Amino acid sequence: MIRTRRAVMCGAALLASAMAVTLAAVPAQADGPGWRVVEADPKPDWDDLVTVATSSRHNAWVFGGVIGETPPMRPIARRWVDGAWHDVALPDEVVGYIDAASTTSARNVWAIADHGDAGPSYALRWDGRAWTSSHRWEEGLTSDVITTGPRDAWVFGYSRAGDGVGTWHFDGSRWSRAEVGDLLLERGSAVSARDIWAVGATRLTGCGDRTVAHFDGRQWRAVPVGDALPPDIPQPDEGGPHQCVHLRDVLATSPRDVWVTGNVYRSDGADQYEERPVLAHWDGRMWRSQNIPGVWIPSRLASDGRGGLWITGWDDSSGPTPEATPLMHRAADGTWRTATIDASGRTARIRDLALIPGTRSLWGVGRIETPEEIDGAIYRYR
C-alpha cells in the first residue's frame, strides 16, 4: 500500500473544520495501547500540522504551516530522525501550507503546497538530501499527491474552495497534464503504479462529490458504486428536500481491499439538515455499503495494521459535542469504538494519521489547544 495524505481545508477554514476531542484527565503514561501526544511545538506564532507521510519505522514526515502577525503563511516540514523530530528547510519561494505528502522511501518524498486563491501552488520533492521545487502552478489549488516511486508521482487539484490545477503526472523527467476526461480527482491512494484509486467528482455541480475512479496503468475511468452509497437528490429549482454525498478520502491496501468514506448531507429545504457518515468497501469485485455509526463527518482513513481502520473527522456543528465521534476505530470484525487521546486535559485535534508499515502503530498530526495558545502537535498510537 502506498498512502498519501491531505489536509481538509486551508486558510481560515482550518479553524472551523478541524475535528476535535475534548480530553479526559488521563495519566500521562497510561498503560496499554492508545493515542498520546509525542510533541507539541510552542512557536511564537500560530501554527498547525495538517498532514503526515511514512514508509517505514525510520522514514516519517509531518507538514503544515505557520501564520505570523502578517501574511504570508509559511510551510513547516519536520522529519523523524534517530528517534526525534527535526525541522527541515524548504525552498524560500514556497509560501502557504503543505497540504499533502506521499513517500515510498527516505529518498523519495513528495509534498504539495498552496496559498489558497492568493498565490501559486507547488509540487515539492525530497531526494534524501534537500527539498526542491519540482513544479509550480501560477494559479489553482492542489488537493493531493501520490508517489509510487522516484519516477512516478501524481498531483490532483480539485476543490470546491476554488479552481484546481487539475490532474498532473510526473514520469521521472517532466510534468504533464493527464487525460482524465470529465473526472475531477481530489484524493488518491495507490496499491502500485498500475493500481491507483481516487475520489472526487465527474463534473462540478451543485450537489455532491461522489465519484470513485481507478487508474490501471493506462487510463483513468470512473467505477460505478451501485447502491453502496446513498443517491444524490439535487435540490429542485423551486427549493425543497435534497441530499448529496461528499466522498472525502480513499484507502487502498490491496487490489481486493479499498475503502472510501465521507458524508451524506440531507436537508428538508428549509432550516433542518443533518450530516451522516458514509463508508463503502471494494472487495475486488464490487462496492458494498458498510455500517458506520454516529452523526459526524469522516475526513481521513488509515489502516490499523490488523485488518481494521482508523477514521478521523469532525462534528457537524460549530464545535465538538458529547455526541461527536471524531476519532473512531473499526476492528476487522466490524465493531466500532470511540478513541480518546491522552493530552493532560488540553484539547487535542487530529487532522491526519498514517500507519507505520510493518507495525500496528500510527503517527498522527494536528494541534493542541488551550485558551491561551494553539500549537502544532504530533501524536502516536502504540
C-alpha positions as CSV (number, residue, x, y, z in Angstrom):
1,M,0.0,0.0,0.0
2,I,1.2,3.5,-0.9
3,R,-0.6,6.2,1.0
4,T,-0.8,9.9,0.6
5,R,-2.2,12.4,3.0
6,R,-4.1,15.6,2.6
7,A,-5.5,18.3,4.9
8,V,-9.2,19.0,4.8
9,M,-9.1,22.8,4.0
10,C,-6.6,25.6,4.1
11,G,-6.6,29.1,5.4
12,A,-9.1,30.4,7.9
13,A,-11.4,27.4,7.2
14,L,-9.0,25.2,9.1
15,L,-10.1,26.5,12.4
16,A,-13.7,25.8,11.8
17,S,-13.4,22.4,10.2
18,A,-10.9,20.5,12.3
19,M,-12.2,17.6,14.3
20,A,-11.7,17.9,18.0
21,V,-11.6,15.6,21.0
22,T,-12.2,17.1,24.5
23,L,-9.9,15.1,26.6
24,A,-10.5,13.4,29.9
25,A,-7.9,13.6,32.7
26,V,-5.7,10.5,31.8
27,P,-2.3,9.9,33.4
28,A,0.5,11.0,31.1
29,Q,1.9,7.5,30.9
30,A,-1.3,5.4,30.9
31,D,-0.8,1.7,30.4
32,G,-1.9,-0.2,27.3
33,P,-2.2,0.9,23.7
34,G,-3.6,4.4,23.0
35,W,-3.2,7.8,21.4
36,R,-0.7,10.1,23.1
37,V,0.9,13.4,22.4
38,V,4.5,12.9,21.3
39,E,5.4,16.6,20.8
40,A,3.7,20.0,20.9
41,D,5.8,22.6,19.3
42,P,5.3,26.0,21.0
43,K,6.1,28.6,18.4
44,P,5.7,32.4,18.8
45,D,3.2,32.4,16.0
46,W,0.0,30.3,15.4
47,D,1.0,27.0,13.8
48,D,-0.7,23.8,12.7
49,L,0.4,20.4,11.5
50,V,-2.0,19.0,8.9
51,T,-0.5,16.0,7.1
52,V,1.8,13.1,7.7
53,A,3.5,10.6,5.4
54,T,5.5,7.5,6.3
55,S,7.0,4.5,4.6
56,S,8.8,2.7,7.4
57,R,9.8,2.9,11.1
58,H,12.7,5.1,10.1
59,N,11.1,7.4,7.5
60,A,8.3,9.7,8.6
61,W,7.5,13.3,7.8
62,V,4.9,15.8,9.1
63,F,3.9,19.1,7.5
64,G,1.7,22.1,8.0
65,G,2.1,25.8,8.2
66,V,2.6,28.8,10.5
67,I,0.9,32.1,10.5
68,G,2.6,35.2,11.9
69,E,1.1,38.6,12.6
70,T,1.0,39.4,8.9
71,P,0.8,37.1,5.8
72,P,2.0,35.1,4.1
73,M,1.7,31.7,5.7
74,R,4.9,29.8,5.8
75,P,5.1,26.0,5.4
76,I,6.5,23.6,8.0
77,A,8.4,20.3,7.4
78,R,9.6,18.0,10.1
79,R,11.4,14.7,9.8
80,W,11.8,11.7,12.1
81,V,15.5,11.1,12.5
82,D,17.2,9.0,15.2
83,G,14.2,8.8,17.4
84,A,13.4,12.6,17.4
85,W,11.6,15.1,15.2
86,H,13.7,17.8,13.5
87,D,12.8,20.9,11.4
88,V,13.9,20.7,7.7
89,A,14.4,23.7,5.5
90,L,12.1,24.2,2.5
91,P,12.7,26.3,-0.6
92,D,12.5,30.0,0.2
93,E,10.0,30.7,-2.6
94,V,7.3,28.4,-1.2
95,V,4.5,30.1,0.8
96,G,1.3,28.8,2.3
97,Y,0.5,25.4,3.7
98,I,1.9,22.0,2.8
99,D,-1.4,20.2,2.4
100,A,-0.5,16.7,1.4
101,A,2.5,14.4,1.2
102,S,3.5,10.9,0.0
103,T,6.6,8.8,0.4
104,T,8.0,5.4,-0.7
105,S,11.5,5.7,0.8
106,A,13.8,8.1,2.6
107,R,15.0,9.3,-0.8
108,N,11.6,9.8,-2.4
109,V,9.2,12.1,-0.6
110,W,6.7,14.4,-2.3
111,A,4.6,17.2,-0.9
112,I,2.2,19.9,-2.3
113,A,1.8,23.4,-1.1
114,D,-0.6,26.2,-1.9
115,H,-1.8,29.5,-0.6
116,G,-5.4,29.2,-1.5
117,D,-6.5,31.6,-4.2
118,A,-3.9,34.1,-3.1
119,G,-0.8,32.6,-4.8
120,P,0.9,29.8,-6.7
121,S,0.9,26.1,-5.9
122,Y,4.0,23.8,-5.8
123,A,5.0,20.2,-6.1
124,L,8.0,19.7,-3.8
125,R,10.5,16.8,-3.8
126,W,12.9,15.4,-1.2
127,D,15.7,13.3,-2.7
128,G,17.3,12.3,0.6
129,R,19.4,15.5,0.8
130,A,17.3,18.6,0.2
131,W,13.8,19.8,-0.8
132,T,13.4,21.4,-4.2
133,S,10.5,22.8,-6.2
134,S,9.7,20.2,-8.9
135,H,6.8,22.2,-10.5
136,R,5.0,25.4,-10.0
137,W,1.4,26.3,-11.0
138,E,0.9,30.1,-11.1
139,E,-2.8,29.6,-10.1
140,G,-5.1,26.9,-9.0
141,L,-5.4,24.8,-5.8
142,T,-3.8,21.4,-5.3
143,S,-5.6,18.7,-3.3
144,D,-3.4,15.6,-3.1
145,V,-0.1,14.0,-4.2
146,I,0.8,10.3,-4.7
147,T,4.1,8.7,-5.5
148,T,4.8,5.1,-6.2
149,G,8.5,5.6,-6.9
150,P,11.1,8.2,-7.9
151,R,9.8,8.2,-11.4
152,D,6.1,8.2,-10.7
153,A,4.1,10.9,-9.0
154,W,0.6,12.3,-9.4
155,V,-0.8,15.6,-8.3
156,F,-4.6,16.1,-8.0
157,G,-6.1,19.6,-8.0
158,Y,-9.8,19.7,-7.3
159,S,-11.6,21.8,-4.6
160,R,-14.9,23.4,-4.1
161,A,-13.0,26.2,-2.3
162,G,-11.7,27.5,-5.7
163,D,-10.3,26.5,-9.1
164,G,-8.0,23.5,-9.0
165,V,-4.9,22.8,-11.1
166,G,-6.4,19.5,-12.5
167,T,-4.6,16.1,-12.6
168,W,-0.9,16.0,-13.4
169,H,1.7,13.2,-13.7
170,F,5.4,13.2,-13.3
171,D,7.3,10.4,-15.3
172,G,10.7,10.9,-13.9
173,S,11.7,13.8,-16.1
174,R,8.8,16.1,-16.7
175,W,5.3,17.0,-15.6
176,S,2.3,16.8,-17.9
177,R,-1.4,17.2,-17.6
178,A,-3.1,13.8,-17.5
179,E,-6.0,12.8,-19.7
180,V,-8.9,12.2,-17.3
181,G,-11.9,13.2,-19.3
182,D,-14.7,14.6,-17.2
183,L,-13.1,13.4,-13.9
184,L,-12.3,15.9,-11.2
185,L,-9.9,14.0,-8.9
186,E,-9.4,15.2,-5.3
187,R,-7.9,12.4,-3.1
188,G,-6.0,9.3,-4.0
189,S,-4.4,6.1,-2.7
190,A,-2.1,3.7,-4.6
191,V,-1.5,0.0,-4.3
192,S,1.1,0.2,-7.1
193,A,1.8,2.4,-10.2
194,R,-0.8,0.3,-12.1
195,D,-3.4,0.2,-9.4
196,I,-4.5,3.7,-8.1
197,W,-7.8,4.7,-6.7
198,A,-9.2,8.2,-6.3
199,V,-12.4,10.1,-5.2
200,G,-13.8,13.3,-6.5
201,A,-16.4,14.4,-8.9
202,T,-17.4,13.8,-12.5
203,R,-18.5,17.4,-13.1
204,L,-18.9,20.4,-11.0
205,T,-22.5,20.6,-9.9
206,G,-24.5,22.0,-7.1
207,C,-24.7,18.6,-5.4
208,G,-22.0,16.2,-4.1
209,D,-18.6,14.7,-4.9
210,R,-19.4,11.0,-5.1
211,T,-17.2,9.8,-8.0
212,V,-14.8,6.8,-7.5
213,A,-12.2,6.4,-10.1
214,H,-9.4,3.9,-10.9
215,F,-6.1,4.0,-12.8
216,D,-4.9,0.7,-14.3
217,G,-1.6,1.9,-15.6
218,R,-3.0,3.2,-18.9
219,Q,-6.1,5.2,-18.2
220,W,-8.4,6.7,-15.6
221,R,-12.0,5.6,-15.5
222,A,-15.0,6.1,-13.2
223,V,-16.0,2.9,-11.3
224,P,-19.8,2.5,-10.6
225,V,-20.6,2.1,-6.9
226,G,-24.2,1.0,-7.3
227,D,-26.2,1.2,-4.1
228,A,-23.0,1.2,-1.9
229,L,-23.6,5.0,-1.4
230,P,-26.9,6.9,-0.9
231,P,-28.2,8.5,-4.0
232,D,-27.8,12.2,-4.8
233,I,-31.1,14.1,-4.8
234,P,-30.4,17.6,-6.2
235,Q,-32.5,20.4,-4.9
236,P,-35.3,21.4,-7.2
237,D,-35.2,24.9,-8.7
238,E,-38.1,25.9,-6.6
239,G,-36.5,24.6,-3.4
240,G,-37.3,21.5,-1.4
241,P,-35.7,18.5,0.2
242,H,-32.3,17.3,-1.2
243,Q,-29.3,15.2,-0.3
244,C,-25.7,15.0,-1.6
245,V,-22.8,12.6,-1.0
246,H,-19.3,14.0,-0.4
247,L,-16.5,11.5,-0.5
248,R,-13.5,12.8,1.4
249,D,-10.9,10.1,1.4
250,V,-9.9,6.7,-0.1
251,L,-7.6,4.0,1.3
252,A,-6.3,1.2,-0.9
253,T,-4.4,-1.5,0.9
254,S,-4.6,-4.2,-1.8
255,P,-6.4,-4.9,-5.1
256,R,-9.2,-6.5,-3.0
257,D,-9.3,-4.1,-0.2
258,V,-10.3,-0.5,-0.9
259,W,-12.3,1.9,1.3
260,V,-13.9,5.2,0.7
261,T,-15.5,7.5,3.3
262,G,-17.3,10.8,3.6
263,N,-20.7,12.1,4.4
264,V,-24.2,12.5,3.1
265,Y,-25.8,15.9,3.6
266,R,-29.6,15.8,4.0
267,S,-31.8,18.9,4.1
268,D,-35.5,19.5,4.2
269,G,-35.0,22.6,2.0
270,A,-35.8,24.9,4.9
271,D,-34.0,25.1,8.2
272,Q,-33.4,21.4,9.1
273,Y,-30.4,19.4,8.0
274,E,-28.0,16.7,9.1
275,E,-24.7,15.2,8.1
276,R,-24.4,11.4,8.3
277,P,-21.2,9.4,7.7
278,V,-20.8,7.0,4.8
279,L,-18.4,4.1,4.3
280,A,-18.1,1.7,1.4
281,H,-15.7,-1.2,0.6
282,W,-14.4,-2.7,-2.6
283,D,-13.5,-6.4,-2.4
284,G,-12.1,-6.8,-5.9
285,R,-15.5,-7.4,-7.5
286,M,-18.0,-4.9,-6.2
287,W,-18.6,-2.0,-3.8
288,R,-20.7,-2.6,-0.7
289,S,-22.0,-0.2,1.9
290,Q,-20.6,-0.6,5.4
291,N,-22.1,0.3,8.7
292,I,-20.7,3.5,10.3
293,P,-22.3,4.9,13.5
294,G,-22.9,8.4,14.7
295,V,-23.7,11.9,13.4
296,W,-20.3,13.3,12.2
297,I,-18.2,13.9,9.1
298,P,-15.3,11.5,8.4
299,S,-12.4,13.1,6.7
300,R,-9.3,10.7,6.8
301,L,-8.7,7.0,6.7
302,A,-5.8,4.9,7.8
303,S,-5.2,1.1,8.3
304,D,-4.7,-0.1,11.8
305,G,-2.3,-2.8,10.6
306,R,-4.6,-5.7,11.5
307,G,-7.5,-5.5,9.1
308,G,-9.3,-2.6,10.7
309,L,-9.5,1.2,10.2
310,W,-8.8,4.4,12.0
311,I,-11.0,7.3,10.9
312,T,-10.7,11.0,11.8
313,G,-13.4,13.6,11.2
314,W,-15.3,16.4,12.8
315,D,-18.7,17.0,14.3
316,D,-21.2,18.7,12.0
317,S,-22.0,21.5,14.5
318,S,-19.8,24.6,15.2
319,G,-17.7,22.6,17.7
320,P,-17.3,19.3,19.5
321,T,-20.2,18.0,21.4
322,P,-20.6,15.0,23.8
323,E,-22.3,13.1,21.0
324,A,-19.5,13.7,18.4
325,T,-17.4,10.7,17.3
326,P,-14.3,12.5,15.9
327,L,-11.8,9.7,16.2
328,M,-13.1,6.2,15.5
329,H,-11.7,2.7,15.2
330,R,-13.3,-0.1,13.2
331,A,-12.0,-3.5,14.0
332,A,-11.6,-6.2,11.4
333,D,-14.8,-7.8,12.6
334,G,-16.8,-4.6,12.0
335,T,-17.1,-3.5,15.6
336,W,-16.6,0.2,16.4
337,R,-15.3,2.2,19.3
338,T,-14.6,5.8,20.0
339,A,-11.0,6.7,20.9
340,T,-9.7,9.3,23.3
341,I,-6.3,11.0,23.5
342,D,-4.0,11.4,26.4
343,A,-3.1,15.1,26.4
344,S,-3.2,16.1,30.1
345,G,-6.6,17.8,29.9
346,R,-5.9,20.0,26.9
347,T,-8.0,19.9,23.7
348,A,-6.3,17.8,21.0
349,R,-7.2,18.0,17.4
350,I,-6.1,15.3,15.0
351,R,-6.3,16.2,11.3
352,D,-4.4,13.3,9.7
353,L,-3.0,9.9,10.6
354,A,-0.9,7.2,8.9
355,L,0.0,3.6,9.7
356,I,3.8,2.9,10.1
357,P,4.2,0.0,7.7
358,G,5.0,-3.3,9.3
359,T,3.6,-2.3,12.6
360,R,0.3,-1.6,14.4
361,S,1.5,1.8,15.4
362,L,0.4,5.1,13.7
363,W,1.6,8.7,13.6
364,G,-1.0,11.5,13.8
365,V,-0.8,15.2,13.4
366,G,-2.9,18.2,14.3
367,R,-2.7,20.7,17.2
368,I,-3.0,21.2,20.9
369,E,-5.2,24.0,22.2
370,T,-5.5,25.9,25.4
371,P,-7.5,29.1,26.0
372,E,-4.2,31.0,25.5
373,E,-2.5,29.3,22.5
374,I,-2.6,26.9,19.6
375,D,0.5,24.7,19.0
376,G,1.1,22.2,16.2
377,A,1.2,18.6,17.7
378,I,2.4,15.2,16.7
379,Y,0.6,12.1,18.1
380,R,1.5,8.4,18.3
381,Y,-0.7,5.3,18.7
382,R,1.1,2.4,20.1
